[in-house]
Amino acid sequence: MKKLLFIVVLSLLAGCAAKAPPFDAVVAFKEAEENMRQDAFEKARKGYQAIQEKSPDKSYDAVLMLRIADTYYGDELYSEAQVEYQAFLNYHPVHKDAAYAQYQIAMCSYKELSTIDRDPAPAHAVIREMRKLLDKYPKSGYEEQAGKYISICTDWIAEYELYVARFYLKKGSYKAAAGRCEKLLHDYPGSTSEKDALYYAGLSYMKLGERDLARARFETLVQKYPAMKETALSYIHKL
């Protein structure tokens, strides 16, 4: 009796399997696209990945690879997104959307920027990847955006250097503070932090007894930022 029941169950399962409709990549893609439109990124990703798995000829399809990367980006999984965008570029370096993928790689790092007291590595990565975009894909249409984010991240790094310089100054580590200010002034001329870097460099040199260096920094502050003239001159008169 048990053997007969087992055979019946197997027959039913076999019947169900036989009736299962074949995988339709077109339908699956349409469903995934609809999920993308609704910001259901995980559902969309599973749909695109199912097409890659069940349609071997689609494994490295450019559209699918890019869509999967976009789903990670939409879910704010930026490290995973970067990996997928890079994979897309590895397989499709001259694709019409290659510049977009490179831009998104940079934007993944930009999205990981935190407060000014944190590691500036993401800001450096944005600058590096945006410059790569400009070099590898000239006239891509991303020139303005790339320039914008390079500028933002340059200022961000300069602010980080200033933050560290002020930290050292408060600790009484005047040589380290001056060094940080000088690095900022050398590496990021014209940044939004330049004015403060000149001021704190002057203060640091005063504390170190480096009168000539202090005077030079305060005089540069007066020349470049007239609004700071009164403050800078008050320190110069003390030298």
C-alpha positions as CSV (number, residue, x, y, z in Angstrom):
1,M,0.0,0.0,0.0
2,K,2.8,2.4,0.9
3,K,4.6,1.5,-2.3
4,L,1.5,2.2,-4.3
5,L,1.0,5.6,-2.6
6,F,4.6,6.5,-3.2
7,I,4.2,5.8,-6.9
8,V,1.1,7.8,-7.1
9,V,2.8,10.8,-5.5
10,L,5.8,10.5,-7.9
11,S,3.4,10.4,-10.8
12,L,1.6,13.6,-9.6
13,L,4.9,15.4,-9.1
14,A,6.0,14.3,-12.6
15,G,2.7,15.5,-14.0
16,C,3.1,18.9,-12.3
17,A,6.7,19.2,-13.6
18,A,5.6,18.4,-17.1
19,K,3.0,21.1,-17.0
20,A,5.3,23.8,-15.7
21,P,5.7,26.5,-18.4
22,P,9.2,27.0,-19.8
23,F,11.2,29.9,-18.6
24,D,10.4,33.0,-20.7
25,A,13.3,35.4,-20.6
26,V,11.3,38.2,-22.3
27,V,8.5,38.0,-19.7
28,A,11.0,37.8,-16.9
29,F,12.8,40.9,-18.2
30,K,9.5,42.8,-18.4
31,E,8.7,41.9,-14.8
32,A,12.1,42.9,-13.6
33,E,11.8,46.3,-15.5
34,E,8.5,46.9,-13.8
35,N,10.0,46.2,-10.4
36,M,12.8,48.7,-11.2
37,R,10.2,51.4,-12.1
38,Q,8.6,50.8,-8.7
39,D,12.0,50.9,-6.9
40,A,11.6,47.2,-5.9
41,F,15.3,46.7,-6.5
42,E,15.8,43.4,-4.8
43,K,12.9,41.8,-6.8
44,A,14.2,43.4,-9.9
45,R,17.7,42.0,-9.2
46,K,16.5,38.5,-8.7
47,G,14.6,38.7,-12.0
48,Y,17.7,39.8,-13.9
49,Q,19.8,37.2,-12.2
50,A,17.3,34.5,-13.1
51,I,17.6,35.4,-16.7
52,Q,21.4,35.1,-16.5
53,E,21.2,31.8,-14.8
54,K,18.4,30.2,-16.9
55,S,19.5,31.7,-20.3
56,P,23.3,31.0,-20.5
57,D,23.6,33.1,-23.6
58,K,22.5,36.1,-21.5
59,S,25.1,35.6,-18.7
60,Y,27.2,38.6,-19.8
61,D,24.5,40.5,-21.6
62,A,25.4,44.2,-21.2
63,V,21.9,45.4,-20.3
64,L,21.5,42.7,-17.6
65,M,24.9,43.4,-16.1
66,L,24.2,47.1,-15.9
67,R,20.7,46.7,-14.5
68,I,22.0,44.4,-11.7
69,A,24.5,47.1,-10.8
70,D,21.8,49.7,-10.8
71,T,19.7,47.6,-8.4
72,Y,22.5,47.5,-5.9
73,Y,23.0,51.2,-6.3
74,G,19.3,51.8,-5.7
75,D,19.4,49.6,-2.6
76,E,22.4,51.8,-1.4
77,L,24.7,48.7,-1.4
78,Y,27.5,50.8,-2.9
79,S,30.3,48.4,-2.5
80,E,28.4,45.7,-4.4
81,A,27.3,48.2,-7.0
82,Q,30.9,49.2,-7.7
83,V,31.9,45.6,-8.2
84,E,29.1,45.1,-10.7
85,Y,29.8,48.3,-12.6
86,Q,33.4,47.4,-12.9
87,A,32.5,43.9,-14.1
88,F,30.3,45.6,-16.8
89,L,33.3,47.7,-17.9
90,N,35.6,44.7,-17.9
91,Y,33.3,42.9,-20.4
92,H,32.0,45.9,-22.3
93,P,34.7,48.7,-22.2
94,V,33.5,50.4,-25.4
95,H,29.7,50.0,-24.9
96,K,27.6,53.0,-25.3
97,D,26.9,53.0,-21.6
98,A,30.5,52.5,-20.5
99,A,30.9,56.2,-19.5
100,Y,27.7,55.9,-17.4
101,A,29.2,52.8,-15.6
102,Q,32.4,54.7,-14.9
103,Y,30.5,57.7,-13.6
104,Q,28.5,55.4,-11.3
105,I,31.7,53.8,-9.9
106,A,32.7,57.3,-8.8
107,M,29.3,58.1,-7.4
108,C,29.4,54.9,-5.3
109,S,32.4,56.4,-3.5
110,Y,30.8,59.8,-3.3
111,K,27.7,58.2,-1.5
112,E,30.1,56.7,1.1
113,L,31.4,60.1,2.2
114,S,30.8,60.7,5.8
115,T,31.5,63.5,8.3
116,I,34.7,65.5,7.9
117,D,36.4,63.7,10.8
118,R,36.3,60.4,9.0
119,D,38.7,58.7,6.5
120,P,39.0,60.8,3.4
121,A,39.6,57.7,1.2
122,P,36.2,57.9,-0.5
123,A,36.8,61.5,-1.5
124,H,40.2,60.5,-3.1
125,A,38.4,57.7,-4.9
126,V,35.8,60.0,-6.3
127,I,38.5,62.3,-7.7
128,R,40.4,59.4,-9.1
129,E,37.4,57.8,-10.8
130,M,36.0,61.0,-12.1
131,R,39.4,61.8,-13.7
132,K,39.4,58.4,-15.2
133,L,36.0,59.1,-16.7
134,L,37.3,62.3,-18.3
135,D,40.4,60.6,-19.6
136,K,38.8,57.4,-21.0
137,Y,35.5,58.8,-22.2
138,P,36.0,62.4,-23.4
139,K,32.9,64.2,-24.7
140,S,30.7,61.7,-22.9
141,G,28.3,64.3,-21.6
142,Y,29.5,63.9,-18.0
143,E,32.2,66.6,-18.1
144,E,30.2,69.1,-16.0
145,Q,29.2,66.6,-13.4
146,A,32.7,65.2,-13.1
147,G,34.2,68.6,-12.7
148,K,31.6,69.4,-10.0
149,Y,32.3,66.3,-7.9
150,I,36.1,66.7,-8.3
151,S,35.7,70.2,-6.9
152,I,33.4,69.1,-4.1
153,C,35.8,66.3,-3.0
154,T,38.9,68.5,-3.3
155,D,37.3,70.9,-0.9
156,W,36.2,68.0,1.3
157,I,39.8,66.7,1.5
158,A,41.1,70.2,2.2
159,E,38.6,70.5,5.0
160,Y,39.7,67.2,6.4
161,E,43.3,68.4,6.4
162,L,42.2,71.6,8.2
163,Y,40.3,69.6,10.8
164,V,43.4,67.6,11.6
165,A,45.6,70.7,11.7
166,R,43.2,72.3,14.2
167,F,43.2,69.1,16.3
168,Y,47.0,69.2,16.5
169,L,47.0,72.9,17.3
170,K,44.6,72.4,20.2
171,K,46.9,69.6,21.5
172,G,49.9,71.8,21.3
173,S,51.5,69.8,18.5
174,Y,52.4,73.0,16.6
175,K,54.8,71.5,14.2
176,A,52.3,68.8,13.1
177,A,49.6,71.5,12.8
178,A,51.9,73.7,10.6
179,G,52.7,70.6,8.5
180,R,49.1,69.8,7.9
181,C,48.4,73.5,6.9
182,E,51.3,73.5,4.5
183,K,50.2,70.3,2.9
184,L,46.7,71.8,2.4
185,L,48.1,74.9,0.9
186,H,50.4,73.0,-1.4
187,D,48.0,70.2,-2.5
188,Y,44.8,72.2,-2.6
189,P,45.5,75.8,-3.6
190,G,42.4,77.9,-3.9
191,S,40.2,75.5,-1.8
192,T,37.5,76.8,0.5
193,S,39.8,76.0,3.4
194,E,42.8,78.0,2.1
195,K,42.0,81.1,4.2
196,D,41.8,79.2,7.4
197,A,44.9,77.2,6.6
198,L,46.9,80.4,6.2
199,Y,45.6,81.7,9.5
200,Y,46.3,78.5,11.5
201,A,49.7,78.1,9.8
202,G,50.5,81.6,11.0
203,L,49.4,80.8,14.6
204,S,51.3,77.5,14.6
205,Y,54.5,79.2,13.5
206,M,54.1,81.9,16.2
207,K,53.8,79.2,18.8
208,L,56.9,77.6,17.4
209,G,58.8,80.9,17.5
210,E,59.2,80.8,13.8
211,R,58.6,84.6,13.4
212,D,59.5,84.9,9.7
213,L,57.3,81.9,8.6
214,A,54.5,83.3,10.7
215,R,54.8,86.7,9.2
216,A,54.9,85.3,5.7
217,R,51.7,83.4,6.2
218,F,49.8,86.3,7.7
219,E,51.0,88.6,4.9
220,T,49.8,86.1,2.3
221,L,46.5,86.0,4.2
222,V,46.2,89.8,4.0
223,Q,47.0,89.8,0.3
224,K,44.6,87.0,-0.7
225,Y,41.8,87.7,1.7
226,P,41.5,91.5,2.5
227,A,38.6,90.8,4.9
228,M,41.1,89.2,7.2
229,K,43.5,92.2,7.1
230,E,42.7,93.5,10.6
231,T,43.1,90.1,12.2
232,A,46.3,89.2,10.4
233,L,47.9,92.6,11.0
234,S,47.2,92.3,14.7
235,Y,49.3,89.2,14.8
236,I,52.0,90.7,12.6
237,H,52.4,93.6,15.0
238,K,53.1,91.0,17.8
239,L,56.0,89.5,15.9
